[in-house]
Amino acid sequence: MAFPVQLSTVPDQVRQDAAVTEVSERTAPVGLLRRWIRRRPADVVDVFVYVVVLNLAIEYVPAVISESFTLSLLTAALLKAALEIVIILKTRVVRRFRAATTRATRSTAAALLWVVAAGSKIVVLELVDLVFGESVSLGDFISVTLLVVALLLSRAAVRRLLYGTTAED
């Protein structure tokens, strides 16, 4: 038995028109977030990869602790931002190292690379402690170093799998 449906009974308020669309685009945080996601989908995938790796570390490494999944998600986003800055710094230092023509400038660039590599782990530890306090702990220097290596290797593997390259496009 078929039910008769009258299409004309749908009220006009249900239709989405230009005015409604304009209002939703003016919502600053949602609009900015959506534009960022559309422009940089690889970064969104990176955060998901970081969440998985971080939660595996939380489960299997006793020194890595997070009180909730929400905190681990926020920690992954914080790690993504911090590691992006570290990658930019390391890239600049490596460029400086390769462009060096004298032994002194090469030595300086190599020392700077070591400072960025080691210092970034300390910055990550302090940043997580500053933002999340005792609710999140990434352990000591060695566990953070291993975690960062695992994050970056996982990110590279997923990017290679999905995009065929690890480079930013």
FENZI-V759702 format. One line per field, one symbol per residue. ss: DSSP state (h for helix, s for strand, l for the rest). psi: psi as a letter, one per 30 degrees, with the letter a starting at -180 (. if undefined). burial: + if it has 24 or more other C-alpha atoms within 12 Angstrom, else -. Layout:
BEGIN
ss->???
psi->???
burial->???
END
This chain:
BEGIN
ss->llllllhhhllhhhlllhhhhhhhhhlhhhhhhhhhhhhlhhhhhhhhhhhhhhhhhhhhllllssllhhhhhhhhhhhhhhhhhhhhhhhhhhhhhhhlllhhhhhhhhhhhhhhhhhhhhhhhhhhhhhhhhhsslllhhhhhhhhhhhhhhhhhhhhhhhllllll
psi->kkkkkjfffklffekkaeeeeeeeffjeeeeeeeeeeefifeeeeeeeeeeeeeeeeeefjffjkkfleeeeeeeeeeeeeefeeeeeeeeeeeeeeffkfleeeeeeeeeeeeeeeeeeeeeeeeeeeeefbffkkgbaeeeeeeeeeeeeeeeeeeeeeefglflk.
burial->-----------------------------------------++++++++++++++-++-----+++----++++++++++-+++-+---+--++--+-----------++-++--++-++++++++-+---+---++++---+++-++--++-+++-++----------
END
